[in-house]
């Protein structure tokens, strides 16, 4: 499903969303999406980044999204990016706002980095799966 979304295959996303709704089995999907978000953010901002870099990026994405009917909370987006980049931040984020910001930003990060081509996307998702597996196992199982 993540690959279909990142490849911007709306028909496939719709089919897969319906299948997920029917089977109600999304174990690991959140971790995979978060892992992909971390990787994409780090590719965009690493090795050095500043808070103004993050703020400017979120503003640029919101400007691009302005003509679309969906929007996301900029503060939530900034917090998510800063967390993905390794900053420890306490913030009470609404689940819907967090999900919306994360998925919009992830799509934009993928496009900006030119990873939306099939080969680049396949490699990226393989890396995200590996990181997602680490996230699921947790730090105590990493060694």
C-alpha positions in Angstrom: 0.0 0.0 0.0 2.8 2.4 0.9 4.5 1.8 -2.5 1.2 2.5 -4.4 0.7 5.7 -2.4 4.3 6.9 -3.0 4.1 6.0 -6.7 0.9 8.1 -6.7 -1.2 5.2 -8.1 -4.6 6.4 -6.8 -6.5 3.4 -8.2 -4.2 0.9 -6.5 -4.3 2.8 -3.3 -8.1 2.7 -3.3 -8.1 -1.1 -3.9 -5.6 -1.7 -1.2 -7.4 0.6 1.3 -10.6 -1.4 0.7 -8.7 -4.7 1.3 -7.2 -3.4 4.5 -10.6 -2.2 5.7 -12.1 -5.7 5.1 -9.3 -7.7 6.7 -8.6 -5.3 9.5 -4.9 -6.4 9.6 -2.5 -3.5 9.6 0.1 -4.8 11.9 3.4 -3.1 11.2 2.0 -0.5 8.7 2.4 2.4 11.1 6.0 1.4 11.8 6.7 1.1 8.1 5.3 4.5 7.3 7.2 6.0 10.2 10.4 4.3 9.1 9.9 5.6 5.6 9.2 9.1 7.0 12.4 9.0 9.0 14.5 7.9 6.0 12.9 10.5 3.7 13.4 13.3 6.2 17.0 12.4 6.8 17.7 12.2 3.1 16.3 15.6 2.7 17.8 17.4 5.7 20.9 15.4 6.7 23.7 15.8 7.7 22.9 19.3 9.1 19.6 20.9 9.6 18.2 23.8 11.6 14.7 24.5 12.9 14.3 27.3 10.3 15.1 24.8 7.6 12.2 22.6 8.8 9.9 25.6 9.1 10.7 26.8 5.6 10.2 23.3 4.1 6.8 22.9 5.8 5.7 26.3 4.6 6.8 25.4 1.0 4.8 22.2 1.1 1.7 24.0 2.4 2.1 26.5 -0.4 2.2 23.6 -2.9 -0.8 22.0 -1.2 -2.8 25.2 -1.2 -4.7 24.3 -4.3 -5.7 20.9 -3.0 -8.7 20.4 -0.8 -6.7 18.7 2.0 -4.4 20.5 4.4 -2.3 19.6 7.4 -1.3 21.3 10.6 2.1 23.0 10.2 3.1 22.7 13.8 2.4 19.0 13.8 4.4 18.6 10.6 7.4 20.5 12.1 7.3 18.4 15.2 7.2 15.2 13.2 10.1 16.3 11.0 12.2 17.3 14.0 11.5 14.0 15.7 12.4 12.1 12.5 15.7 14.0 12.5 16.5 12.9 16.0 15.3 15.7 18.2 13.6 14.7 21.3 10.5 16.8 21.6 7.4 16.6 23.8 4.3 17.5 22.1 0.7 16.3 22.3 -0.2 15.7 18.7 -3.7 14.7 17.6 -3.6 11.3 15.9 -5.6 12.5 12.8 -3.4 15.6 12.5 -0.2 13.5 12.9 -1.3 11.0 10.3 -2.4 13.6 7.8 0.8 15.6 8.1 3.1 12.6 8.0 1.5 11.1 4.9 1.4 14.4 3.0 5.0 15.2 3.9 6.2 11.7 3.1 4.8 12.0 -0.4 6.4 15.4 -0.9 9.8 14.3 0.5 9.8 11.3 -1.9 9.0 13.5 -4.9 11.5 16.1 -3.9 14.3 13.5 -3.6 13.4 12.0 -7.0 12.6 8.6 -5.4 9.2 8.3 -7.1 10.7 6.3 -10.0 10.1 2.5 -9.7 13.8 1.5 -9.0 14.4 4.3 -6.5 11.1 3.6 -4.8 11.7 -0.1 -4.5 15.1 0.5 -3.0 13.7 3.1 -0.6 10.9 0.9 0.6 13.3 -2.0 1.2 15.4 0.3 3.4 12.2 1.5 5.2 11.2 -2.1 5.8 14.5 -2.9 7.4 14.2 0.2 9.6 10.6 -0.6 10.4 11.6 -4.1 11.5 14.2 -2.5 13.9 11.5 -0.2 15.2 9.2 -3.2 15.8 11.9 -5.2 17.6 12.9 -2.3 19.7 16.3 -1.3 21.1 16.6 -4.3 23.4 16.5 -6.7 20.4 18.8 -4.6 18.1 22.0 -6.4 19.2 
